[in-house]
Amino acid sequence: MKPDSLLVNGDSYSVGKKHQSYADFLGLALDLPVHNLSVVGSNNDRIVRSTIEKTIDLLNQGKNPLVIIGWSFIRRIEVWYYGDKHINIPDITEKKVDNPRFVTLDLLLAENMATLEQKSMITADREIHKMLTDFYCQLYLLSSWLEKNKIQYLFFSAANNTDCPINCFPYIDSLSLVKTCEKDPAIYRLHEFCIPGWAQDNDPEADTVTGHLSPGGHEKFSHTIKSILEDIHENI
């Protein structure tokens, strides 16, 4: 069935800030209404949770969304925030309800508000095994759930996750769920392709430090995503 809406989720790389994002341009190109759940500072736990929540809402309305996720940094950790500042990251900003008090630990550290227990969750770069295993479990479960509901999708790394290729971790690479994700064409080059890397070659106006796209870069990147979709899915 041809999609009738576009659901995009991710972090700041998928947010247009004061201009249109690649999600907006892609919606125009595909002639689909856009639901962009991306939030600055987001982590992958929030992305998975809010994607499922919004997809259920759309399915209950009889909709058939095309789901595109630009994953955040695998190393980002989600924690519960007990303080009074409004730094929690909303799951779905469209809902008129109180948002949970989840936040990406990076934001608490930047504000010097992380507890000792939360700081203890930070691991050395070489100890990414748990995060990487959990991430692939999320990939497998979410992609399987979308397929069960006959929803087309595209997963890619918006943030730069090229420093933790799966073949460097023999145990993780041996898992059947990981092998399944690796064979899925809709899970696109997670440890090779990212927005900052794409921007180096295609967006001279991109942020030179973070690799965030310029307004023109968002429009050009939407063409790249559309081309990838056309290669993966016939009915777009």
VOGU-3710 file (C-alpha; in Angstrom, 3 decimals, decimal comma):
1> mkpdsllvng> 0,000/0,000/0,000  1,328/3,428/-0,890  2,136/5,630/2,153  -0,225/8,503/2,891  1,967/10,404/5,351  5,600/10,829/6,349  6,858/10,299/9,901  10,415/11,474/10,522  12,274/11,167/13,810  15,770/11,986/14,992
11> dsysvgkkhq> 17,857/14,582/16,782  19,123/18,047/15,822  20,389/16,796/12,451  16,764/16,205/11,427  15,459/19,511/12,834  15,323/22,531/10,570  15,596/25,019/13,448  14,627/28,341/11,824  14,276/26,869/8,350  12,788/23,827/6,662
21> syadflglal> 14,383/20,465/7,326  15,035/17,672/4,844  11,798/16,138/6,163  9,800/19,129/4,878  11,439/19,011/1,456  10,941/15,258/1,246  7,269/15,646/2,135  6,875/18,137/-0,697  8,656/15,851/-3,152  6,500/12,867/-2,179
31> dlpvhnlsvv> 3,325/14,945/-1,774  2,835/13,659/1,784  1,916/15,464/5,020  4,869/15,447/7,421  5,040/14,537/11,109  8,553/15,461/12,250  9,137/14,253/15,814  12,837/15,151/15,823  14,102/17,017/18,898  17,426/18,725/19,522
41> gsnndrivrs> 19,507/16,679/21,973  17,464/13,544/21,419  18,764/10,067/22,182  17,831/6,788/20,509  15,637/5,566/23,377  13,358/8,562/22,910  13,420/8,148/19,146  12,245/4,521/19,370  9,591/5,207/22,001  8,084/8,258/20,293
51> tiektidlln> 8,169/6,593/16,861  6,122/3,666/18,153  3,732/5,970/19,999  3,085/8,195/16,974  2,841/5,257/14,573  0,183/3,633/16,756  -1,764/6,907/16,740  -1,573/7,076/12,939  -2,546/3,419/12,519  -5,548/3,983/14,770
61> qgknplviig> -6,576/6,794/12,407  -6,375/4,423/9,456  -3,161/6,027/8,174  -0,239/4,293/6,500  2,904/6,307/7,306  6,308/6,041/5,727  8,758/6,049/8,668  12,221/7,587/8,329  14,606/7,644/11,272  17,924/9,455/11,405
71> wsfirrievw> 19,507/7,852/14,462  21,389/9,866/17,053  24,726/8,983/18,654  24,751/5,408/19,945  26,718/6,582/22,995  23,988/8,964/24,179  22,330/7,867/27,432  18,787/8,668/28,561  18,101/9,385/32,245  15,233/10,647/34,385
81> yygdkhinip> 15,541/14,270/35,476  14,396/15,218/38,980  15,134/18,944/38,925  12,989/21,999/38,263  14,477/23,339/35,023  12,577/22,664/31,815  15,271/20,647/30,103  13,326/17,429/29,597  13,071/16,232/25,991  9,455/15,795/24,839
91> ditekkvdnp> 8,454/12,545/23,203  5,779/14,005/20,935  5,357/17,768/21,007  2,021/17,534/19,201  0,319/16,019/22,254  -1,247/18,412/24,756  -0,103/16,406/27,792  2,741/16,684/30,254  5,933/15,268/28,839  7,989/12,719/30,767
101> rfvtldllla> 11,033/13,979/32,606  13,468/12,009/30,495  16,546/13,838/29,253  19,770/12,989/27,453  22,567/12,779/30,020  24,773/15,058/27,896  22,409/17,950/28,620  22,545/17,402/32,380  26,332/17,225/32,293  26,504/20,490/30,355
111> enmatleqks> 24,380/22,156/33,059  26,371/20,462/35,866  23,140/18,896/37,158  23,903/15,190/36,810  23,901/13,130/39,994  26,837/10,933/40,976  24,761/7,906/40,034  24,083/9,332/36,594  27,739/10,232/36,077  28,673/6,646/36,905
121> mitadreihk> 26,713/5,526/33,824  29,281/7,114/31,526  31,608/4,524/30,032  34,929/4,771/28,261  34,785/4,845/24,465  36,203/1,329/24,282  33,341/0,036/26,464  30,519/0,664/24,009  29,572/-3,039/23,861  26,402/-2,737/25,956
131> mltdfycqly> 25,155/0,371/24,132  25,824/-1,161/20,725  24,086/-4,418/21,634  21,051/-2,561/22,977  20,942/-0,368/19,879  20,804/-3,354/17,550  18,107/-4,942/19,693  16,089/-1,743/19,247  16,717/-1,786/15,496  15,585/-5,383/15,176
141> llsswleknk> 12,475/-5,016/17,319  11,332/-1,732/15,738  11,927/-2,859/12,154  10,142/-6,162/12,845  7,185/-4,329/14,371  6,950/-1,953/11,409  7,110/-4,844/8,957  4,384/-6,659/10,895  2,190/-3,594/10,422  3,165/-3,400/6,724
151> iqylffsaan> 4,805/-0,012/7,174  7,671/1,015/4,914  10,695/2,523/6,628  14,240/3,776/6,226  16,782/3,828/9,058  20,114/5,649/8,768  22,583/7,319/11,128  22,058/11,056/11,095  24,732/11,510/13,763  28,219/10,166/13,184
161> ntdcpincfp> 28,405/6,528/14,305  31,230/5,592/11,963  33,663/5,047/14,844  32,010/1,844/16,082  31,651/-0,507/13,093  29,945/-3,717/14,088  32,687/-5,950/12,686  35,007/-4,690/15,445  32,868/-6,493/18,024  32,907/-10,251/17,238
171> yidslslvkt> 30,276/-11,278/19,798  27,809/-8,580/18,757  28,448/-9,229/15,084  27,666/-12,918/15,620  24,129/-12,303/16,917  21,317/-13,420/14,625  19,381/-10,198/15,221  22,434/-8,193/14,125  22,860/-10,324/11,004  19,193/-9,723/10,188
181> cekdpaiyrl> 19,639/-5,955/10,509  22,760/-6,051/8,348  20,836/-7,794/5,567  17,923/-5,339/5,692  18,304/-2,823/2,821  16,063/-0,366/4,676  18,666/-0,170/7,469  21,120/1,896/5,482  24,905/1,821/6,063  24,694/2,683/9,768
191> hefcipgwaq> 28,459/2,845/10,349  29,466/4,328/6,992  26,892/7,011/6,164  25,916/10,042/8,292  24,800/13,614/7,761  28,127/15,268/8,785  29,984/12,978/6,372  27,496/13,698/3,593  27,738/17,429/4,321  31,512/17,453/3,843
201> dndpeadtvt> 31,072/16,496/0,212  27,747/18,121/-0,612  27,021/21,124/1,618  29,766/23,797/1,712  27,519/25,963/3,924  27,125/23,276/6,614  28,352/23,933/10,156  32,093/23,266/10,034  32,179/21,924/13,613  29,022/19,825/13,964
211> ghlspgghek> 28,148/19,100/10,354  24,593/20,384/10,739  23,092/21,110/7,349  22,475/24,550/5,919  19,006/25,391/4,527  20,213/24,490/1,043  21,878/21,390/2,417  18,587/20,160/3,867  16,976/20,484/0,449  19,830/18,636/-1,279
221> fshtiksile> 19,871/15,936/1,392  16,161/15,315/0,838  17,025/14,336/-2,747  19,584/11,845/-1,436  17,034/10,291/0,936  14,435/10,153/-1,845  16,907/8,351/-4,091  17,705/5,820/-1,350  13,988/5,242/-0,773  13,384/4,639/-4,468
231> diheni> 16,169/2,056/-4,505  14,700/0,242/-1,494  10,942/0,512/-1,924  9,025/0,164/-5,164  5,791/1,671/-3,868  6,810/5,210/-2,842
//
